[in-house]
Amino acid sequence: MANTPQQRKRVRVAQRQRLENLYYKSSIKTYFKRLQASIAAGESDTAVQIANKLTSTIDKASARKAIHRNAAARKKSQVDRALSEL
């Protein structure tokens, strides 16, 4: 358990960072599902908009180090491949 004020602060900060990282990871998964659904439905305009949001979210998550940069590159590649199916 944290004994010093600095350790208590680090626990609080780490908890906040965990929640933010979880938010980014969850958002990426949700956008992927929406993208796949719109591609399956043949809605190209919606798919492009979702892909743009997804790519932006992946970039932000990578910049904040919520996900590894190689994982971000892999996910962006998956988005491009999925869009090419249209």
C-alpha positions in Angstrom: 0.0 0.0 0.0 1.1 3.6 -0.6 2.8 5.1 2.4 4.1 8.5 1.2 2.1 11.3 -0.4 4.0 10.9 -3.7 3.0 7.2 -3.8 -0.6 8.1 -3.2 -0.5 10.6 -6.0 1.0 8.1 -8.4 -1.8 5.6 -7.5 -4.4 8.3 -8.4 -2.6 9.3 -11.6 -2.2 5.7 -12.7 -5.9 4.9 -12.1 -6.8 7.9 -14.2 -4.4 6.9 -17.0 -5.8 3.3 -16.9 -9.3 4.6 -17.4 -8.2 6.9 -20.3 -6.4 4.0 -22.0 -9.4 1.8 -21.5 -11.6 4.5 -23.2 -9.3 4.6 -26.2 -9.1 0.8 -26.6 -12.9 0.4 -26.2 -13.6 3.2 -28.7 -11.3 1.6 -31.3 -13.1 -1.8 -30.9 -16.5 -0.1 -31.2 -15.5 1.8 -34.3 -14.2 -1.4 -35.9 -17.5 -3.1 -35.3 -19.4 -0.2 -36.8 -17.0 -0.1 -39.8 -17.5 -3.8 -40.5 -21.3 -3.5 -40.2 -21.4 -0.5 -42.6 -19.2 -2.4 -45.1 -21.4 -5.5 -44.8 -24.5 -3.3 -45.4 -22.7 -1.6 -48.4 -22.9 1.9 -47.0 -19.8 3.4 -48.5 -20.3 7.0 -47.3 -20.9 5.9 -43.7 -18.0 3.5 -43.9 -15.6 6.3 -45.0 -16.7 8.6 -42.2 -16.3 5.8 -39.6 -12.9 5.0 -41.0 -11.8 8.6 -40.6 -13.0 8.7 -37.0 -11.3 5.3 -36.3 -8.0 6.4 -37.8 -8.1 9.6 -35.8 -8.8 7.7 -32.6 -6.0 5.2 -33.3 -3.6 8.0 -33.9 -4.6 9.7 -30.6 -4.3 6.4 -28.7 -0.9 5.8 -30.2 0.3 9.4 -29.3 -0.8 8.9 -25.7 0.8 5.5 -25.7 -2.5 3.8 -24.9 -1.6 1.3 -27.6 1.8 0.5 -29.1 2.8 2.3 -32.3 3.2 -1.0 -34.2 -0.3 -2.1 -33.0 -1.6 1.3 -34.2 0.0 0.8 -37.6 -1.4 -2.7 -37.8 -4.9 -1.5 -36.9 -4.8 1.4 -39.5 -3.7 -1.2 -42.1 -6.7 -3.3 -41.2 -9.0 -0.2 -41.7 -7.5 0.4 -45.1 -7.9 -3.2 -46.1 -11.5 -3.2 -45.0 -12.2 -0.1 -47.0 -10.7 -1.6 -50.1 -13.4 -4.3 -49.9 -15.9 -1.6 -50.9 
